[in-house]
Amino acid sequence: MIKIYKRLLQDVPILEVVEEEYRYSKTPIVIFYHGWRSDKELVLTQARKLASKNIRVILPDAMNHGERLHDVSSIPSFTFWNTIQGNIAEFSLIKGFYKKRDLINDGKIGVGGYSMGGMTTGALLTQHPEITAAAIIMGSPKLNDYAKLVRESADKHDLYIPDDMKKLTSWIDDYDLSNYPETIANRPLLFWHGTDDERIPYEEPKSFFDEIQGQPYAEQVAFITGYKAKHLVEPPLMDKIANFFEYYLE
């Protein structure tokens, strides 16, 4: 039976989803990140599908979300980028908690996420070689391109955005997977994106995938196109994600 346990790691609320028989046993783990203005509870269906593969799933509430909900800055995307930065900063705290308790089987660590969580995943790949496999679902690996798109949209709609917004979020440069695609390092990486995504352009992850084709570091990168699909994850895709992690974390 799959069980859900609530934990608080310092100030990070998480849900741990795992088959009851493996609660105190070593398993592969997957840290899975929710999207913008979502929360950990809304990713539970995906977590249950992963846990059914004998994987321990960790669902954190990102900063400014869920139990940590705060007002969003009126400056377009400012809170969005702060939230991704928080996810990145807290990754090692979560990983370390389970590593210290010797609950990670053979060092198998998966990372995935939807939308903002997918962007978090790509960013983490640039700095964490210990990640075994990853899934970027509806997220762009081109953080700077997406940030530029938001700035241009704000300008077009006459919304205030600081002239030095790029400098204020300059940390993005070091975590933009398109700047350091070699950090994929031949790890299994799954992309899924809908052609009619109304929030994050399909062209951003697809062009990245096309650009890295044939490179030795990208031999295990796969891209699934959701034809006519919008910014939405449906159960059949959740099954594909679960099967992906089962295969590469077994």
C-alpha positions in Angstrom: 0.0 0.0 0.0 1.3 3.4 -0.9 1.6 5.8 2.0 2.0 9.6 2.2 4.1 11.1 5.0 4.4 14.7 5.8 7.7 16.1 6.8 9.3 19.5 7.5 13.0 19.7 6.5 14.0 23.0 8.2 11.4 25.3 6.6 10.7 23.1 3.6 7.4 21.2 3.8 7.5 17.9 1.8 5.4 14.9 1.1 7.1 11.6 1.0 5.2 9.0 -1.1 6.4 5.4 -0.8 5.1 1.9 -0.7 4.6 1.1 3.0 7.0 -1.9 2.9 9.8 0.3 1.7 9.4 3.1 4.2 12.6 2.2 6.1 14.4 0.5 3.2 16.7 1.7 0.5 15.0 2.7 -2.7 15.7 4.9 -5.6 14.3 8.4 -5.0 12.7 10.9 -7.3 12.4 14.6 -6.2 9.5 16.0 -8.2 8.8 19.7 -8.4 5.4 21.3 -9.0 4.6 24.2 -11.3 3.9 27.9 -10.8 1.0 28.7 -8.5 0.6 25.0 -7.8 1.6 22.9 -4.8 2.9 19.5 -3.8 -0.6 18.1 -3.3 -1.4 18.7 -6.9 1.4 16.4 -8.0 0.2 13.5 -5.9 -1.2 11.5 -8.8 2.2 11.5 -10.5 3.8 10.6 -7.2 1.6 7.6 -6.7 2.4 6.3 -10.2 6.1 6.7 -9.4 5.8 5.1 -6.0 4.0 2.1 -7.6 7.4 1.4 -9.3 9.1 1.0 -5.9 10.5 4.5 -5.9 10.5 6.9 -3.0 9.0 10.2 -4.2 9.7 13.5 -2.5 7.3 16.4 -3.3 8.5 19.8 -1.9 6.4 22.9 -1.7 8.5 25.6 -3.5 9.0 28.9 -1.8 6.0 31.2 -2.2 3.7 28.1 -2.8 1.5 25.7 -0.9 2.2 25.9 2.8 4.7 28.7 2.1 2.3 30.8 0.0 3.1 34.5 -0.2 1.9 37.4 -2.4 3.5 37.6 -5.8 5.5 40.6 -6.7 3.9 42.9 -9.3 7.1 42.9 -11.2 6.6 40.3 -13.9 8.4 37.0 -13.2 10.4 38.3 -10.3 8.7 35.9 -7.8 8.9 33.2 -10.4 12.7 33.3 -10.7 13.1 33.7 -6.9 11.0 30.5 -6.5 13.2 28.5 -8.9 16.3 29.9 -7.2 14.8 28.6 -3.9 14.2 25.1 -5.4 17.8 25.0 -6.5 19.1 26.1 -3.1 17.0 23.5 -1.2 17.8 20.5 -3.4 20.8 19.5 -1.5 19.0 19.8 1.8 16.3 17.4 0.6 18.8 15.0 -0.9 21.0 15.1 2.1 18.2 14.2 4.5 17.7 10.9 2.7 21.3 10.2 2.1 22.2 10.7 5.7 19.5 8.1 6.7 20.9 5.7 4.1 17.6 5.5 2.3 18.9 6.0 -1.3 19.5 2.7 -3.1 22.8 2.6 -5.0 22.9 6.5 -5.2 19.9 6.4 -7.7 18.5 9.9 -7.7 15.9 11.1 -10.2 14.7 14.7 -10.6 11.6 15.9 -12.5 9.0 18.5 -12.6 6.1 20.2 -14.5 6.5 23.7 -16.0 8.4 25.7 -13.4 9.4 22.4 -11.9 10.8 21.3 -15.3 12.9 24.5 -15.4 14.1 23.7 -11.9 15.1 20.3 -13.2 17.1 21.6 -16.1 18.9 24.1 -13.8 19.8 21.4 -11.3 21.4 19.3 -14.1 24.0 22.0 -14.7 25.4 21.7 -11.1 24.6 18.2 -9.8 26.3 15.3 -11.5 24.9 13.0 -8.8 21.5 13.2 -10.5 21.0 9.8 -12.3 18.0 10.7 -14.6 15.7 13.6 -15.1 12.4 14.6 -16.8 11.6 18.1 -18.0 7.9 18.3 -18.6 6.4 21.5 -20.1 9.5 23.4 -19.0 12.1 25.3 -21.0 15.8 24.4 -20.6 16.6 27.8 -22.1 16.1 30.0 -19.0 17.5 33.1 -20.5 15.4 32.9 -23.6 12.3 32.5 -21.5 13.3 35.4 -19.2 13.8 37.6 -22.3 10.4 36.6 -23.6 8.8 37.6 -20.3 10.6 41.0 -20.3 9.5 41.7 -23.9 5.9 40.7 -23.1 6.0 43.1 -20.1 7.3 45.9 -22.2 4.6 45.2 -24.9 1.9 45.4 -22.3 3.3 48.5 -20.6 4.0 46.7 -17.3 6.8 48.0 -15.1 9.9 45.9 -15.2 13.3 47.2 -13.9 15.8 48.2 -16.6 18.4 46.0 -14.8 16.1 43.0 -14.5 18.6 40.8 -16.4 21.3 41.8 -13.8 19.0 41.2 -10.9 18.5 37.6 -12.1 22.1 37.1 -13.4 22.4 33.8 -11.5 20.3 32.4 -14.3 23.4 32.4 -16.6 25.1 29.7 -14.5 22.0 27.5 -14.4 20.8 27.8 -18.0 21.1 24.3 -19.5 21.5 25.7 -23.0 24.7 27.4 -21.8 26.1 24.2 -20.5 24.5 21.3 -22.5 27.6 19.2 -21.9 26.6 18.9 -18.3 23.9 16.4 -19.4 26.9 14.1 -19.5 25.0 11.2 -21.2 22.4 11.0 -18.4 18.9 9.9 -19.3 16.8 13.0 -19.8 13.2 13.0 -21.0 11.4 16.0 -22.4 7.7 16.3 -23.1 6.1 19.5 -24.5 2.8 20.3 -26.2 2.8 22.0 -29.6 0.0 24.3 -28.5 1.4 25.2 -25.1 0.1 28.7 -24.3 2.5 29.4 -21.5 5.9 28.1 -22.4 6.7 28.0 -26.1 7.1 24.5 -27.6 10.0 25.9 -29.7 12.2 26.5 -26.7 12.7 22.9 -25.5 12.4 21.5 -29.1 15.1 23.7 -30.5 17.4 22.8 -27.6 16.8 19.1 -28.3 17.5 19.6 -32.0 20.7 21.5 -31.3 22.2 18.8 -29.1 21.4 15.9 -31.5 24.5 13.9 -32.3 26.5 15.1 -29.4 28.1 12.3 -27.2 26.7 13.9 -24.1 23.1 13.7 -25.4 22.8 10.1 -26.5 20.2 9.4 -23.8 18.1 12.5 -24.3 14.5 11.8 -25.6 11.8 14.2 -26.7 8.1 13.4 -26.8 5.9 15.9 -28.6 2.3 16.3 -27.5 0.6 17.2 -30.8 -2.1 19.9 -30.3 -1.5 19.5 -26.5 -1.6 22.6 -24.3 -0.1 23.3 -20.9 -1.6 20.3 -19.2 -0.4 16.8 -18.0 -2.8 13.9 -18.4 -2.7 10.4 -16.9 -1.1 8.6 -19.9 1.8 11.0 -19.8 2.2 10.4 -16.1 2.5 6.7 -16.8 5.2 7.4 -19.4 7.1 9.5 -16.8 6.8 6.7 -14.2 8.0 4.1 -16.7 11.0 6.3 -17.6 12.2 6.6 -14.0 11.5 2.9 -13.3 13.7 1.9 -16.2 16.6 4.2 -15.5 16.6 4.0 -11.7 16.1 0.2 -11.3 
